[in-house]
Amino acid sequence: MRVRLILYVTAITLLMGTVASCGKKQVPPEEVYRQFHTSLLRAGRGDPAAFQTASRHLSQKTIEALTERAETVNASLPPNAPKVDPRQMLSISGLETDAMPSDIEVELKTHDEVELKVTLDGHVHTVRMVREKQQWKIDLSIASTTSNRTNNPLTNR
């Protein structure tokens, strides 16, 4: 009898956890990009926490690419120079702007990837996003290859 009670309680607990996790609304990729872009704007205006906030919206591959670039920059600096934080590479890469996108549209979407068409300052850019741990993340680690896409500042291509 006790074993059944434990099994029932365990099953109910698991079921409640599954139902609770299903209730979490996933943030659409367009909104994730808006949050990322807003963080970059705040960083450009001197908000010290903004780069950290922006980096939460980046894919693991992008974070690795930023880290690699920061290590390269740091290796070329004089010994007494302050070291560059990988998040600062967003600024060095020229991703900051003073304007919000005038339009963000989903161009291509699969289960784990999406491409956004982002209109910024009259120019259309393609932004690739990937799903990691059930969240959309911006992936700047792969260079764009078509003419309507901007060069990727992380790879200089």
C-alpha positions as CSV (number, residue, x, y, z in Angstrom):
1,M,0.0,0.0,0.0
2,R,2.8,2.4,0.9
3,V,4.6,1.6,-2.4
4,R,1.5,2.4,-4.4
5,L,1.1,5.7,-2.6
6,I,4.7,6.7,-3.3
7,L,4.2,5.7,-6.9
8,Y,1.0,7.8,-7.2
9,V,2.6,10.8,-5.5
10,T,5.7,10.5,-7.8
11,A,3.5,10.2,-10.9
12,I,1.4,13.2,-9.9
13,T,4.5,15.3,-9.2
14,L,6.0,14.4,-12.6
15,L,2.7,15.2,-14.3
16,M,2.4,18.5,-12.6
17,G,6.0,19.4,-13.5
18,T,5.3,18.6,-17.2
19,V,2.1,20.6,-17.2
20,A,3.8,23.6,-15.6
21,S,6.6,23.5,-18.1
22,C,4.2,23.4,-21.0
23,G,2.6,26.6,-19.7
24,K,5.8,28.6,-20.2
25,K,5.4,30.8,-23.3
26,Q,8.4,30.8,-25.6
27,V,9.5,34.2,-26.6
28,P,9.2,34.6,-30.4
29,P,12.5,35.2,-32.3
30,E,11.5,38.7,-33.4
31,E,11.1,39.7,-29.7
32,V,14.4,38.1,-28.7
33,Y,16.1,40.1,-31.4
34,R,14.4,43.3,-30.2
35,Q,15.6,42.7,-26.6
36,F,19.1,42.0,-27.9
37,H,19.1,45.2,-30.0
38,T,17.7,47.3,-27.2
39,S,20.6,46.0,-24.9
40,L,23.1,47.0,-27.6
41,L,21.5,50.5,-27.7
42,R,21.8,50.8,-23.9
43,A,25.4,49.6,-24.0
44,G,26.2,52.3,-26.6
45,R,24.7,54.8,-24.1
46,G,27.0,53.7,-21.3
47,D,24.9,51.1,-19.4
48,P,27.6,48.8,-17.9
49,A,25.2,45.8,-17.6
50,A,23.9,46.0,-21.1
51,F,26.5,43.9,-22.8
52,Q,25.9,41.1,-20.3
53,T,22.2,41.4,-21.0
54,A,22.8,41.3,-24.7
55,S,25.1,38.3,-24.4
56,R,22.2,36.2,-22.9
57,H,20.6,36.3,-26.3
58,L,23.6,34.9,-28.1
59,S,24.1,31.3,-29.2
60,Q,26.9,29.2,-27.7
61,K,28.8,29.3,-31.0
62,T,28.6,33.1,-31.1
63,I,29.9,33.3,-27.5
64,E,32.8,31.0,-28.4
65,A,33.6,33.1,-31.5
66,L,33.5,36.3,-29.4
67,T,35.8,34.7,-26.8
68,E,38.2,33.6,-29.5
69,R,38.3,37.1,-31.0
70,A,38.9,38.6,-27.5
71,E,41.7,36.2,-26.9
72,T,43.3,37.2,-30.2
73,V,43.0,40.9,-29.4
74,N,44.3,40.4,-25.9
75,A,47.3,38.5,-27.1
76,S,48.2,41.5,-29.3
77,L,47.9,44.1,-26.5
78,P,50.9,45.4,-24.5
79,P,51.3,43.5,-21.2
80,N,50.0,46.4,-19.0
81,A,47.0,47.2,-21.2
82,P,43.5,46.3,-19.9
83,K,42.2,43.1,-21.3
84,V,39.1,43.0,-23.6
85,D,36.1,41.2,-22.3
86,P,34.5,38.9,-24.9
87,R,31.2,40.8,-24.6
88,Q,33.0,44.0,-25.5
89,M,33.7,42.4,-28.9
90,L,30.1,43.2,-29.8
91,S,31.0,46.8,-29.7
92,I,34.3,46.4,-31.5
93,S,32.5,44.4,-34.2
94,G,30.4,47.4,-35.1
95,L,27.1,45.9,-34.1
96,E,26.0,49.0,-32.2
97,T,23.6,51.6,-33.7
98,D,21.6,54.5,-32.5
99,A,18.3,53.3,-34.1
100,M,15.8,50.5,-33.5
101,P,14.9,48.3,-36.5
102,S,12.0,49.6,-38.5
103,D,10.9,46.1,-39.4
104,I,11.6,42.5,-38.3
105,E,10.2,39.7,-40.3
106,V,10.6,35.9,-40.2
107,E,12.1,34.9,-43.5
108,L,12.8,31.2,-43.0
109,K,11.9,29.0,-40.1
110,T,12.5,25.4,-39.1
111,H,12.1,23.7,-35.8
112,D,15.6,24.8,-34.6
113,E,16.6,27.7,-36.9
114,V,15.1,30.9,-38.1
115,E,16.3,33.7,-40.3
116,L,15.0,37.2,-39.7
117,K,14.9,40.0,-42.2
118,V,15.8,43.1,-40.1
119,T,15.4,46.5,-41.6
120,L,17.7,49.0,-39.9
121,D,18.6,52.5,-41.1
122,G,17.0,51.6,-44.5
123,H,19.2,48.5,-45.0
124,V,17.9,45.0,-44.8
125,H,20.1,42.5,-42.8
126,T,19.6,38.8,-42.3
127,V,20.0,37.6,-38.8
128,R,20.3,33.9,-38.1
129,M,18.9,32.4,-34.9
130,V,19.0,29.0,-33.4
131,R,17.0,27.2,-30.7
132,E,19.2,26.3,-27.6
133,K,17.6,24.9,-24.5
134,Q,14.1,25.8,-25.8
135,Q,15.1,29.5,-26.3
136,W,15.9,31.4,-29.5
137,K,19.5,32.7,-29.6
138,I,21.2,35.0,-32.1
139,D,23.9,33.2,-34.0
140,L,26.5,35.5,-35.5
141,S,29.1,32.7,-35.8
142,I,28.4,31.9,-39.5
143,A,29.2,34.4,-42.2
144,S,26.4,35.4,-44.6
145,T,26.7,34.2,-48.1
146,T,24.1,35.9,-50.2
147,S,24.2,39.4,-51.5
148,N,21.3,40.7,-49.5
149,R,23.0,39.7,-46.3
150,T,25.5,41.9,-44.4
151,N,29.1,40.7,-43.7
152,N,29.5,38.9,-40.4
153,P,31.6,41.1,-38.2
154,L,32.7,38.1,-36.1
155,T,34.3,36.4,-39.0
156,N,35.2,39.5,-41.1
157,R,33.6,37.9,-44.2
